[in-house]
């Protein structure tokens, strides 16, 4: 074997070896490196327990006066129309009775004038009285009717005033606040009681306006409160159309307190021991990333 033959043989052998190496690399599977799933996005915020609109009312008085008695205490269950408190109504009742008596007096006078008119109409037909006399009697009847109507309006006004001295429950619910006691003198518009339907509550959460893109209606919410080991489920049921100033001071000092927020409403999906106004923590986990 000469030198040229030796070189060609070496080149051929190297080519065969390289081909075997490439063929093996194409046939062998490449190792798969597992990638960790990204942690789900969770939006955290703070809120308070609040009653639904119309289920938390303040009971006051339209008229000032001295409270005769307050019949309920905090925690009492009340029903719509139930008597809650009385304001001293002796003076107003006396005025009402006087007005009602005046109505009766003027009603009797109107009846008399009406009877006189009918009797004198017959006399006019017989020529005993003149038409001028008949017109005077008709005028007296009209005046009697006007006086009776005015007295009735006065009696009705005083009756409304007296009815407002009886403070009644506007809704069924629980007395959650009592702000006056019997014997106190209260001004018109004074706040006497607060009644709420404590079994019909939701969460009002303050969420930074810049997080709006991270949640939507129907997203699940986990609610927790300090002092309770349990958590409760909820869902976002209302997102307002405008932002407002923050009302709750953040518990985390690192969070800004002057940001604008959305007051998002969360419906609770199970009973809770939470109280109206109680501060809670919320975790919102959107269904899909946004």
Beta strands, then each sheet from edge to edge (+ up, - down):
strand 1: 43-51
strand 2: 56-60
strand 3: 65-70
strand 4: 77-78
strand 5: 83-87
strand 6: 166-168
strand 7: 173-178
strand 8: 185-186
strand 9: 191-196
strand 10: 201-208
strand 11: 220-224
strand 12: 232-238
strand 13: 244-245
strand 14: 260-268
strand 15: 279-285
sheet 1: 13+ 14- 10+ 1- 15+ 11- 12+
sheet 2: 2+ 9- 7+ 4-
sheet 3: 6+ 5- 3+ 8-
end
